[in-house]
Amino acid sequence: MAVAVLALTRDVGPDTAVVPTVVGLTRTTAEARIRAAGFVASAHPGARPEAVVVRQRPGPGEILARGSTVGVTVSRGP
């Protein structure tokens, strides 16, 4: 049985990019992915297992101007 796979991408232009998904990643990894996408990371403390991203704003898949800030809530631990 043959299976065809179709990948869809969005042309967001040279000055914009798609916000990556970072919830569930460590703070270090999340900040690196946000910077790699062309954004500025802004972390705030949360209350779940230590150093894990529990929320992000704007959400994954949003299109923003490069250099915009993507805020993440990072857990402080129980």
C-alpha distances in whole Angstrom, upper triangle without the diagonal:
4,7,10,13,16,20,23,26,30,32,35,38,40,42,40,37,34,36,34,33,35,36,36,36,40,42,42,38,39,42,40,37,39,41,38,37,41,42,45,45,47,47,49,49,48,48,45,44,46,44,41,40,40,41,40,42,41,37,34,33,36,37,41,43,43,46,45,46,43,45,43,45,45,46,49,48,49
4,7,10,13,16,20,23,26,29,32,34,36,39,36,34,32,33,31,31,33,34,34,35,38,40,40,37,37,39,38,34,37,39,36,34,38,40,43,42,45,45,47,48,46,47,44,43,45,43,40,39,39,39,38,40,38,35,32,30,33,34,38,40,40,43,42,43,40,42,41,43,43,44,48,47,49
4,7,10,13,16,20,23,26,29,31,33,35,33,30,28,30,28,27,30,31,31,32,35,37,37,33,33,36,34,31,33,35,32,31,35,36,39,39,41,42,44,44,43,44,41,40,42,40,37,35,36,35,35,36,35,31,28,26,30,31,34,36,36,39,39,39,37,39,38,40,40,41,45,44,45
4,7,10,13,16,20,22,25,28,30,32,30,27,25,27,26,26,29,30,30,31,34,36,36,32,32,35,33,30,31,33,30,29,32,34,37,37,40,40,42,44,42,43,41,40,41,39,36,35,35,34,33,34,33,30,26,24,27,28,31,33,33,37,36,37,35,37,36,38,39,41,44,44,45
4,7,10,13,17,19,22,25,27,29,27,24,22,24,22,22,25,26,27,27,31,33,33,29,28,31,29,26,28,30,27,25,28,30,33,33,36,36,39,40,39,40,37,37,38,36,33,31,31,31,30,31,29,26,23,21,24,24,28,30,30,33,33,34,31,33,33,35,35,37,41,41,42
4,6,10,13,16,19,21,24,26,24,21,19,21,20,21,24,26,27,27,31,32,32,28,28,30,28,25,26,28,25,23,26,28,31,32,34,35,37,39,38,40,37,37,38,36,32,31,31,30,28,29,27,24,21,18,21,22,25,27,27,30,30,31,29,32,31,34,35,37,40,41,42
4,7,10,13,16,18,20,23,20,17,16,18,17,18,21,23,24,24,28,29,29,25,24,26,25,21,22,24,21,19,23,24,28,28,31,32,34,36,35,37,35,34,35,33,30,28,28,27,25,26,24,21,18,15,18,18,22,23,23,27,27,28,26,28,28,31,32,34,37,38,40
4,7,10,13,15,18,20,17,15,13,16,16,17,20,22,24,25,28,29,29,25,24,26,24,21,21,23,21,18,21,23,26,27,29,31,33,35,34,36,34,34,35,33,30,27,27,26,24,24,21,19,16,13,15,15,19,21,21,25,24,26,24,26,27,30,31,33,37,38,40
4,7,9,12,14,16,14,12,10,13,14,15,19,21,24,23,26,27,27,23,22,23,22,18,19,20,18,15,18,19,23,24,27,28,31,33,33,35,34,34,34,31,28,26,26,24,22,22,19,17,14,11,13,12,16,17,18,21,21,23,21,24,25,28,29,32,36,37,39
4,6,9,12,13,11,9,9,12,13,16,19,22,24,24,27,27,27,24,22,23,22,19,18,20,18,14,16,18,21,23,25,27,30,32,32,35,34,34,34,32,29,26,26,24,21,20,18,16,14,10,11,10,13,14,15,19,19,21,20,23,24,27,29,32,35,37,39
4,6,9,11,9,9,10,14,15,18,21,24,27,26,29,28,28,25,23,24,23,19,19,20,18,14,15,17,21,23,26,28,31,34,34,37,36,36,36,33,31,28,29,26,23,22,19,18,16,13,13,10,12,13,14,18,18,21,20,24,25,29,31,34,37,39,41
4,7,8,6,6,7,11,14,17,20,22,26,25,27,26,26,24,21,21,21,18,16,17,16,12,13,14,18,20,23,25,28,31,32,35,34,35,34,31,29,26,27,24,20,19,16,16,14,11,10,7,9,9,11,14,14,17,17,21,23,26,28,32,35,37,39
4,6,6,7,10,14,16,20,22,25,28,27,29,28,27,25,23,23,22,19,18,18,16,13,13,15,18,21,24,27,30,33,34,37,37,37,36,33,31,28,29,26,23,21,19,19,17,15,14,10,10,9,10,14,15,18,19,22,25,28,30,34,37,39,42
4,6,8,11,14,16,20,22,26,28,27,28,27,26,24,22,21,20,18,16,16,14,12,11,13,17,20,23,26,29,32,34,37,37,37,36,32,31,28,29,27,23,22,19,20,19,16,15,12,11,9,9,12,14,17,18,22,24,28,30,33,36,39,42
4,7,11,13,16,19,21,24,27,26,27,25,25,23,21,20,19,17,15,14,14,11,9,11,14,17,20,23,26,30,31,35,35,35,34,31,29,26,28,25,21,19,17,19,18,16,14,10,8,6,6,9,10,14,16,19,22,26,28,31,34,37,40
4,7,10,13,16,18,21,24,23,25,23,23,21,19,18,18,15,13,13,13,9,8,10,13,16,18,21,24,28,29,32,32,33,32,28,27,23,25,22,18,16,14,15,14,12,10,6,5,4,5,9,9,12,13,17,19,23,25,29,32,34,37
4,6,9,13,15,18,21,20,22,21,20,18,16,15,15,12,10,11,10,7,7,8,12,14,17,20,23,26,27,30,29,30,29,26,24,21,22,19,16,15,12,13,11,9,8,6,6,6,6,10,10,12,12,15,17,21,23,26,29,32,34
4,6,9,12,15,18,18,20,19,19,17,14,15,15,11,10,12,11,7,9,10,13,14,17,19,21,24,24,27,27,27,27,24,21,18,19,17,13,13,10,10,7,5,6,5,7,9,9,12,11,12,11,14,16,19,21,24,28,29,32
4,7,9,12,15,14,17,16,16,14,11,12,12,9,7,10,10,7,9,8,11,11,13,15,18,20,21,24,23,24,23,20,18,15,16,13,10,9,7,7,5,5,5,6,7,10,10,11,10,10,8,11,12,15,17,20,24,26,28
4,6,9,12,11,14,14,14,12,9,10,11,7,7,10,9,7,10,10,12,11,14,15,18,20,20,22,21,21,21,18,16,13,14,12,10,11,10,8,5,6,8,10,11,13,12,14,13,12,9,12,12,15,16,19,22,24,26
4,6,9,9,12,12,14,11,8,11,12,9,9,12,12,11,14,13,14,13,15,15,17,18,18,20,18,18,19,16,13,10,11,10,8,10,10,7,5,7,10,12,14,17,16,17,15,14,11,12,11,13,14,17,20,21,24
4,6,6,8,9,10,8,5,8,10,8,8,12,12,12,14,13,13,11,12,12,14,15,15,17,15,15,15,12,9,7,9,8,7,10,11,9,8,11,13,15,16,18,17,17,16,14,10,10,8,10,11,13,17,18,20
4,6,8,9,12,10,8,11,13,11,11,15,16,15,18,16,16,13,14,12,13,14,12,14,12,13,13,11,8,5,5,6,7,10,12,9,9,13,14,17,18,21,20,20,18,16,12,11,8,9,9,11,15,15,18
4,7,9,12,10,9,12,14,13,14,17,18,18,20,19,19,15,16,14,15,14,12,13,11,10,11,10,6,5,6,8,10,14,15,13,12,16,18,21,22,24,23,23,21,19,15,14,11,11,10,10,14,14,16
4,6,8,6,6,9,11,10,11,14,15,16,18,17,17,14,15,13,14,14,14,15,12,11,11,9,6,6,8,10,11,15,16,14,13,16,18,21,21,23,22,21,20,18,14,14,11,11,9,11,14,14,17
4,5,5,6,9,10,11,12,14,15,17,19,17,16,13,14,11,13,13,12,14,12,10,9,6,4,6,9,12,13,16,18,17,16,19,21,23,23,24,22,22,21,18,15,14,11,11,8,9,12,12,16
4,6,5,6,9,10,10,12,14,15,17,15,13,10,10,8,10,10,11,13,13,11,9,6,6,6,10,11,11,14,16,16,16,19,20,22,21,22,20,19,18,15,13,11,8,9,6,9,11,13,16
4,6,5,6,9,10,11,12,14,16,14,13,10,12,10,13,14,15,17,16,14,12,8,9,10,13,15,14,17,18,18,17,20,21,22,22,22,20,18,19,16,14,13,11,12,10,12,14,16,19
4,6,5,6,9,10,10,12,15,14,13,11,13,12,15,16,17,18,17,15,14,10,10,9,13,14,14,16,17,17,15,18,19,20,20,21,19,18,18,16,14,14,12,13,12,14,16,17,21
4,5,5,6,9,10,11,13,11,11,8,10,10,13,14,15,17,16,15,14,10,9,7,11,11,10,13,14,13,12,15,16,17,17,18,16,16,15,13,10,10,8,11,10,13,15,17,20
4,5,5,6,9,10,11,9,8,6,8,8,12,14,15,18,18,17,15,12,11,10,13,13,11,13,14,14,14,16,17,17,16,17,15,13,13,11,9,10,9,11,11,14,16,18,22
4,5,5,6,9,10,10,10,8,12,12,16,17,19,22,21,20,18,14,14,13,16,16,14,16,16,17,15,17,18,18,17,18,15,14,15,13,12,13,12,15,14,17,19,21,25
4,5,5,6,9,9,10,9,12,13,17,19,19,22,21,20,19,15,14,12,15,15,13,14,14,14,12,13,15,15,15,16,13,13,14,13,11,13,12,15,15,18,20,22,25
4,5,5,7,6,7,6,10,11,15,17,18,22,21,21,19,16,15,12,15,13,11,11,11,12,11,12,13,13,12,13,10,10,10,9,7,9,10,13,14,17,20,22,26
4,5,5,5,6,7,11,13,16,19,21,24,24,23,21,18,17,15,18,17,14,15,14,15,14,15,15,15,13,13,10,9,10,10,9,12,13,16,16,20,22,25,28
4,5,7,9,10,14,16,20,22,24,26,26,25,23,20,19,17,20,19,16,17,16,16,14,15,16,15,14,14,10,11,12,13,12,15,15,19,19,22,24,27,30
4,6,9,10,14,16,20,22,24,27,26,26,25,21,19,17,19,18,15,15,14,14,12,12,12,11,10,10,8,9,10,11,10,14,15,18,19,23,25,28,31
4,7,10,13,16,20,23,24,28,27,27,26,22,21,19,21,19,16,15,14,15,14,14,13,11,10,9,5,6,8,9,10,14,15,19,20,24,26,29,32
4,6,10,13,16,19,21,25,25,25,24,20,19,16,19,16,13,12,11,13,13,13,12,11,9,8,6,5,5,6,7,10,12,16,17,21,23,26,29
4,7,10,13,17,19,23,23,24,22,18,18,15,18,16,13,12,12,14,15,16,15,14,11,11,9,6,6,5,6,8,11,14,15,19,21,24,27
4,6,10,13,15,19,20,20,18,14,14,12,14,13,10,10,11,13,14,16,15,15,13,14,12,10,9,6,5,6,7,11,11,15,17,20,24
4,7,10,13,17,18,19,17,14,14,11,13,12,10,10,11,14,15,18,16,17,15,16,14,12,10,7,6,5,6,8,10,14,15,19,22
4,7,9,13,14,15,13,10,11,9,11,10,9,10,13,14,16,19,18,20,18,19,18,16,14,10,9,6,5,6,6,10,11,15,18
4,7,10,12,14,12,10,11,9,10,10,10,11,14,15,17,21,20,22,20,22,21,19,17,13,11,8,6,5,6,8,9,13,16
4,7,9,11,9,9,10,9,10,10,12,14,17,18,20,23,23,25,24,25,24,22,20,16,15,11,9,6,5,5,6,9,12
4,6,9,8,9,9,8,7,9,11,14,17,17,19,23,23,25,25,27,26,24,22,18,16,12,9,6,5,4,5,8,9
4,7,8,9,9,10,9,11,14,17,20,20,21,25,25,28,28,30,30,28,26,22,19,16,13,9,8,5,5,5,6
4,6,8,7,9,8,11,14,18,20,19,20,24,25,28,28,30,30,29,26,23,20,17,13,10,8,5,6,5,6
4,7,6,9,9,13,16,20,22,21,21,25,26,29,29,31,30,29,27,24,21,18,15,12,9,6,7,4,6
4,6,9,10,14,16,19,22,21,22,26,27,29,29,30,29,27,26,23,20,17,14,11,8,5,5,4,7
4,7,9,12,14,17,19,19,19,23,24,26,25,27,25,24,23,19,17,14,11,9,6,5,6,7,11
4,6,9,11,15,17,16,16,20,21,24,24,26,24,23,22,19,16,13,10,8,5,5,8,9,12
4,6,8,11,13,13,13,17,18,20,20,22,21,20,19,15,12,10,6,6,4,6,10,11,14
4,7,11,13,12,13,17,17,20,21,23,23,22,20,17,13,11,7,6,6,7,10,11,13
4,7,9,8,10,14,14,17,18,20,20,20,17,14,11,8,6,5,8,9,13,15,16
4,6,6,8,11,11,14,14,17,17,16,13,11,7,6,4,6,9,12,15,17,20
3,5,8,11,9,12,11,14,15,14,11,9,6,5,6,9,12,15,18,21,23
4,7,9,7,9,9,12,13,13,10,9,6,7,9,12,15,18,21,23,25
4,6,6,9,11,14,15,16,13,12,9,9,10,12,15,18,21,23,25
4,6,9,11,14,15,16,14,13,10,11,11,14,16,19,22,24,26
4,6,9,13,14,16,14,14,12,14,15,18,20,22,26,28,30
4,6,10,12,14,12,12,10,13,14,17,20,23,26,28,30
4,7,9,12,10,12,11,14,16,20,22,26,29,31,33
4,6,8,7,9,9,13,15,19,22,25,28,31,33
4,6,6,9,11,14,17,21,23,27,30,33,35
4,5,9,10,14,17,21,22,26,29,31,34
4,7,9,12,15,19,21,25,27,30,33
4,7,10,13,17,19,23,25,28,31
4,6,10,13,15,19,21,24,27
4,7,10,13,16,19,22,25
4,7,10,13,16,19,21
4,6,10,13,15,18
4,7,10,12,14
4,7,9,12
4,6,8
4,7
4
